[in-house]
Amino acid sequence: AIKKKPDEAFAMGYYVKNKYRPSNEPPQKIDHEIWAWRGFVEYWVGTFPDLFIITYKDIANTETGPGKTTQLVSYMNESNGVAIPLESVPCIWRKIIKENSGHKSTKRENHKYQPPYTLEQLLMVNDVFQEMIEKHTACSASPYCERSIMLLKILKGYKAELSIRIEGVRNETV
């Protein structure tokens, strides 16, 4: 089968429109969503040379959160007008991420829900991750290499998690 890249304008619109879809609604146009997500990531990575890349999962995680937040604050402290003492970061992280009762809890906290993607959809997402990994692996001559390394680590983690999910779906269909 020939893979066709969806119209990027449509895909980006679909991504924005469905960003806050209720979590119990099954995903429909994952092909458009993944291309829109890829376009979004590639835009930011290709446009801003001093981009700091971090995942929500790393920030919210009790083990990695304080350290990743310290890295983020160090990065922000390089900007004019930002001065956050590094020693206060763990306290700030705990107060904002773990103790802030003013925020509504999200459905992502328990991580039990998994959208009912088909094997074909999961393999398509896997292909997109692989293409992005290959693109950003060849960064040695690029001025954006540090950013590519951060992105590569995240993409490889996503792909590893996706591989487990793909294997699970394959085992269910046997």
Backbone torsions as a table, in degrees:
resi	resn	phi	psi	omega
1	ALA	NA	139.2	178.4
2	ILE	-86.2	127.9	177.7
3	LYS	-85.0	132.2	179.5
4	LYS	-112.8	128.3	177.7
5	LYS	-74.4	124.0	179.7
6	PRO	-62.8	155.5	175.4
7	ASP	-55.9	122.6	-173.9
8	GLU	-63.7	-36.5	179.3
9	ALA	-65.0	-43.4	178.0
10	PHE	-63.7	-45.0	-177.6
11	ALA	-61.1	-43.8	-179.9
12	MET	-64.5	-41.7	177.6
13	GLY	-62.5	-41.2	179.6
14	TYR	-65.0	-41.4	179.4
15	TYR	-59.6	-48.6	-178.8
16	VAL	-64.9	-44.8	-178.2
17	LYS	-61.1	-36.2	-174.0
18	ASN	-103.3	10.1	-177.3
19	LYS	-57.7	-36.9	-176.4
20	TYR	-109.7	32.9	177.6
21	ARG	-61.2	140.1	177.4
22	PRO	-55.4	140.5	-173.0
23	SER	-67.8	-18.1	-179.5
24	ASN	-89.0	-2.5	178.2
25	GLU	-86.5	126.1	-177.5
26	PRO	-65.3	143.1	178.8
27	PRO	-67.4	140.2	-177.8
28	GLN	-110.5	-62.4	-171.5
29	LYS	-100.7	58.6	-177.5
30	ILE	-60.5	-31.0	179.2
31	ASP	-61.8	-41.5	177.7
32	HIS	-72.4	-38.6	-178.1
33	GLU	-63.9	-43.6	-177.3
34	ILE	-69.2	-35.7	177.0
35	TRP	-69.1	-36.2	177.1
36	ALA	-66.8	-42.5	178.4
37	TRP	-61.9	-45.2	178.7
38	ARG	-59.7	-45.1	178.3
39	GLY	-60.7	-40.2	178.4
40	PHE	-61.9	-49.2	-180.0
41	VAL	-63.6	-47.7	-177.9
42	GLU	-63.2	-36.2	177.4
43	TYR	-60.3	-52.1	-176.8
44	TRP	-65.4	-43.2	-179.4
45	VAL	-66.6	-37.3	-178.2
46	GLY	-82.5	-15.8	-174.0
47	THR	-99.8	-35.1	-173.0
48	PHE	-113.9	108.6	-174.4
49	PRO	-68.3	-21.4	-177.1
50	ASP	-112.7	38.1	-177.5
51	LEU	-74.0	137.0	173.9
52	PHE	-105.1	123.6	-175.0
53	ILE	-109.3	128.8	179.8
54	ILE	-149.1	150.6	179.6
55	THR	-100.1	155.3	174.8
56	TYR	-59.3	-41.3	-178.4
57	LYS	-58.0	-42.6	179.2
58	ASP	-68.1	-37.8	179.9
59	ILE	-70.1	-42.2	-174.2
60	ALA	-80.8	-17.2	-177.3
61	ASN	-70.4	133.0	-178.5
62	THR	-61.6	-35.5	-178.8
63	GLU	-74.5	-47.8	-172.8
64	THR	-97.4	-18.7	-173.6
65	GLY	-54.4	-54.1	-179.0
66	PRO	-60.5	-40.3	179.6
67	GLY	-67.4	-44.1	178.6
68	LYS	-65.6	-36.6	178.0
69	THR	-66.5	-37.7	176.6
70	THR	-62.3	-42.5	176.9
71	GLN	-61.4	-42.6	179.3
72	LEU	-62.9	-44.0	179.8
73	VAL	-65.5	-40.2	176.6
74	SER	-58.9	-43.1	177.6
75	TYR	-62.6	-46.3	-179.2
76	MET	-65.8	-34.9	-179.5
77	ASN	-64.5	-15.6	176.5
78	GLU	-74.9	-13.9	179.9
79	SER	-85.9	152.4	176.0
80	ASN	-67.2	137.8	175.3
81	GLY	84.8	0.5	178.4
82	VAL	-112.1	123.9	178.9
83	ALA	-144.9	93.9	177.6
84	ILE	-115.3	119.9	179.3
85	PRO	-63.0	128.0	-177.1
86	LEU	-59.7	-32.7	-178.7
87	GLU	-67.7	-17.7	179.6
88	SER	-90.1	-6.9	-174.3
89	VAL	-60.9	-48.5	179.8
90	PRO	-57.5	-38.4	178.4
91	CYS	-67.0	-43.9	178.4
92	ILE	-62.2	-44.4	179.7
93	TRP	-58.8	-49.6	-178.7
94	ARG	-60.3	-44.2	-177.5
95	LYS	-65.4	-44.2	-175.8
96	ILE	-81.3	-46.1	-173.2
97	ILE	-84.8	-45.1	-172.3
98	LYS	-97.4	-28.2	-173.8
99	GLU	-112.0	-2.3	-174.5
100	ASN	-73.9	100.4	-179.8
101	SER	-81.0	-6.2	179.3
102	GLY	-75.6	-19.3	179.3
103	HIS	-90.6	141.6	173.0
104	LYS	-68.8	141.1	176.2
105	SER	-72.3	152.6	-179.4
106	THR	-101.6	162.1	177.9
107	LYS	-73.5	-10.8	-177.7
108	ARG	-79.2	-10.8	-173.7
109	GLU	-64.4	-36.8	-176.2
110	ASN	-90.8	-13.4	174.0
111	HIS	54.6	23.2	-179.7
112	LYS	-86.3	-32.6	-177.9
113	TYR	-72.6	131.6	172.6
114	GLN	-127.7	121.8	178.8
115	PRO	-56.8	143.8	-176.1
116	PRO	-81.0	65.1	179.6
117	TYR	-73.4	148.4	175.3
118	THR	-81.0	164.8	176.7
119	LEU	-59.6	-41.1	179.2
120	GLU	-59.9	-42.8	179.3
121	GLN	-65.2	-43.2	179.8
122	LEU	-63.7	-40.4	178.7
123	LEU	-65.9	-35.3	177.4
124	MET	-65.1	-44.6	177.8
125	VAL	-62.3	-41.5	177.6
126	ASN	-58.5	-42.4	178.0
127	ASP	-61.8	-41.6	179.2
128	VAL	-63.6	-45.7	177.6
129	PHE	-59.0	-44.3	-178.6
130	GLN	-62.4	-43.4	178.2
131	GLU	-60.9	-41.8	179.7
132	MET	-67.2	-39.4	178.1
133	ILE	-61.7	-46.5	179.7
134	GLU	-61.8	-41.7	-179.9
135	LYS	-62.4	-43.9	-174.4
136	HIS	-88.0	-8.4	175.3
137	THR	-71.5	-33.2	-178.8
138	ALA	-87.6	60.1	-174.6
139	CYS	-108.5	0.5	-170.1
140	SER	-56.9	-30.0	-179.5
141	ALA	-96.5	3.7	-174.4
142	SER	-93.0	143.5	174.7
143	PRO	-71.1	-10.4	-178.4
144	TYR	-101.8	20.9	-173.2
145	CYS	-59.0	-42.3	-178.9
146	GLU	-59.8	-41.7	177.8
147	ARG	-63.9	-42.6	179.4
148	SER	-62.4	-36.9	178.3
149	ILE	-64.9	-42.7	176.7
150	MET	-61.6	-45.7	-179.1
151	LEU	-65.1	-41.1	179.1
152	LEU	-58.2	-44.3	179.9
153	LYS	-59.6	-43.6	179.9
154	ILE	-66.3	-48.0	-178.8
155	LEU	-61.8	-40.9	178.8
156	LYS	-65.3	-36.9	175.7
157	GLY	-65.0	-44.8	177.4
158	TYR	-60.1	-43.4	-177.4
159	LYS	-66.7	-37.6	177.8
160	ALA	-63.6	-44.2	177.3
161	GLU	-63.7	-40.1	-180.0
162	LEU	-65.7	-37.5	179.0
163	SER	-60.8	-39.3	177.0
164	ILE	-63.9	-43.5	179.6
165	ARG	-64.5	-42.0	178.5
166	ILE	-60.9	-45.5	179.6
167	GLU	-60.9	-40.1	177.6
168	GLY	-62.6	-42.6	179.0
169	VAL	-67.2	-40.1	177.7
170	ARG	-61.7	-41.5	-180.0
171	ASN	-67.0	-32.3	178.4
172	GLU	-68.6	-30.6	-175.8
173	THR	-87.5	-5.4	-179.0
174	VAL	-82.9	NA	NA
